[in-house]
Amino acid sequence: MPERAIPKNLDAHAARYWDSLREHRLMLQHCSGCGFVRFPPRSICPECWSEAFDWREHSGSGRVTSFVWYMKPLDPRFPEVPYNVSLVALDGGPVLVSNVVDVAFGGLRIGDRVKARFSDEKSGFAVLLFEPIGIA
């Protein structure tokens, strides 16, 4: 499998997030001021401007809220088509952009339940993907 793009120039907040993926855990920042779940990781809450937060593990479960199927490769490293780019609203958390894997073209629907899946890359990083829960 081709190597996915890896993050560069990580600040301390982003590094903690990527370290958690390497451990096959999804850790998200929770604002201590208002409870907002921050993503991407950052130093200030976009809701209340508090700098106080803690990291909490998320189950990685959520729902597909939107998706698009690519029928032509946009990157020569990934020639296998079709593939999807999906918006996944985490349960009680933010919306993330990722791929839902192990689902055939035409088999993905808005509202489908998904769960986190981690893909270890040769670079030493891991990326967050999603897999279907109960899609036939």
Secondary structure as a PSIPRED ss2 file (coil, helix, strand):
# PSIPRED VFORMAT (PSIPRED V4.0)

   1 M C   1.000  0.000  0.000
   2 P C   1.000  0.000  0.000
   3 E C   1.000  0.000  0.000
   4 R C   1.000  0.000  0.000
   5 A C   1.000  0.000  0.000
   6 I C   1.000  0.000  0.000
   7 P C   1.000  0.000  0.000
   8 K C   1.000  0.000  0.000
   9 N C   1.000  0.000  0.000
  10 L C   1.000  0.000  0.000
  11 D C   1.000  0.000  0.000
  12 A H   0.000  1.000  0.000
  13 H H   0.000  1.000  0.000
  14 A H   0.000  1.000  0.000
  15 A H   0.000  1.000  0.000
  16 R H   0.000  1.000  0.000
  17 Y H   0.000  1.000  0.000
  18 W H   0.000  1.000  0.000
  19 D H   0.000  1.000  0.000
  20 S H   0.000  1.000  0.000
  21 L H   0.000  1.000  0.000
  22 R H   0.000  1.000  0.000
  23 E C   1.000  0.000  0.000
  24 H C   1.000  0.000  0.000
  25 R C   1.000  0.000  0.000
  26 L E   0.000  0.000  1.000
  27 M E   0.000  0.000  1.000
  28 L E   0.000  0.000  1.000
  29 Q E   0.000  0.000  1.000
  30 H E   0.000  0.000  1.000
  31 C E   0.000  0.000  1.000
  32 S C   1.000  0.000  0.000
  33 G C   1.000  0.000  0.000
  34 C C   1.000  0.000  0.000
  35 G C   1.000  0.000  0.000
  36 F C   1.000  0.000  0.000
  37 V E   0.000  0.000  1.000
  38 R E   0.000  0.000  1.000
  39 F C   1.000  0.000  0.000
  40 P C   1.000  0.000  0.000
  41 P C   1.000  0.000  0.000
  42 R C   1.000  0.000  0.000
  43 S C   1.000  0.000  0.000
  44 I C   1.000  0.000  0.000
  45 C C   1.000  0.000  0.000
  46 P C   1.000  0.000  0.000
  47 E C   1.000  0.000  0.000
  48 C C   1.000  0.000  0.000
  49 W C   1.000  0.000  0.000
  50 S C   1.000  0.000  0.000
  51 E C   1.000  0.000  0.000
  52 A C   1.000  0.000  0.000
  53 F E   0.000  0.000  1.000
  54 D E   0.000  0.000  1.000
  55 W E   0.000  0.000  1.000
  56 R E   0.000  0.000  1.000
  57 E E   0.000  0.000  1.000
  58 H E   0.000  0.000  1.000
  59 S C   1.000  0.000  0.000
  60 G C   1.000  0.000  0.000
  61 S C   1.000  0.000  0.000
  62 G E   0.000  0.000  1.000
  63 R E   0.000  0.000  1.000
  64 V E   0.000  0.000  1.000
  65 T E   0.000  0.000  1.000
  66 S E   0.000  0.000  1.000
  67 F E   0.000  0.000  1.000
  68 V E   0.000  0.000  1.000
  69 W E   0.000  0.000  1.000
  70 Y E   0.000  0.000  1.000
  71 M C   1.000  0.000  0.000
  72 K C   1.000  0.000  0.000
  73 P C   1.000  0.000  0.000
  74 L C   1.000  0.000  0.000
  75 D C   1.000  0.000  0.000
  76 P C   1.000  0.000  0.000
  77 R C   1.000  0.000  0.000
  78 F C   1.000  0.000  0.000
  79 P C   1.000  0.000  0.000
  80 E C   1.000  0.000  0.000
  81 V C   1.000  0.000  0.000
  82 P C   1.000  0.000  0.000
  83 Y E   0.000  0.000  1.000
  84 N E   0.000  0.000  1.000
  85 V E   0.000  0.000  1.000
  86 S E   0.000  0.000  1.000
  87 L E   0.000  0.000  1.000
  88 V E   0.000  0.000  1.000
  89 A E   0.000  0.000  1.000
  90 L E   0.000  0.000  1.000
  91 D C   1.000  0.000  0.000
  92 G C   1.000  0.000  0.000
  93 G C   1.000  0.000  0.000
  94 P C   1.000  0.000  0.000
  95 V E   0.000  0.000  1.000
  96 L E   0.000  0.000  1.000
  97 V E   0.000  0.000  1.000
  98 S E   0.000  0.000  1.000
  99 N C   1.000  0.000  0.000
 100 V E   0.000  0.000  1.000
 101 V C   1.000  0.000  0.000
 102 D C   1.000  0.000  0.000
 103 V C   1.000  0.000  0.000
 104 A C   1.000  0.000  0.000
 105 F C   1.000  0.000  0.000
 106 G C   1.000  0.000  0.000
 107 G C   1.000  0.000  0.000
 108 L C   1.000  0.000  0.000
 109 R C   1.000  0.000  0.000
 110 I C   1.000  0.000  0.000
 111 G C   1.000  0.000  0.000
 112 D C   1.000  0.000  0.000
 113 R E   0.000  0.000  1.000
 114 V E   0.000  0.000  1.000
 115 K E   0.000  0.000  1.000
 116 A E   0.000  0.000  1.000
 117 R E   0.000  0.000  1.000
 118 F E   0.000  0.000  1.000
 119 S E   0.000  0.000  1.000
 120 D E   0.000  0.000  1.000
 121 E C   1.000  0.000  0.000
 122 K C   1.000  0.000  0.000
 123 S C   1.000  0.000  0.000
 124 G C   1.000  0.000  0.000
 125 F C   1.000  0.000  0.000
 126 A E   0.000  0.000  1.000
 127 V E   0.000  0.000  1.000
 128 L E   0.000  0.000  1.000
 129 L E   0.000  0.000  1.000
 130 F E   0.000  0.000  1.000
 131 E E   0.000  0.000  1.000
 132 P E   0.000  0.000  1.000
 133 I C   1.000  0.000  0.000
 134 G C   1.000  0.000  0.000
 135 I C   1.000  0.000  0.000
 136 A C   1.000  0.000  0.000
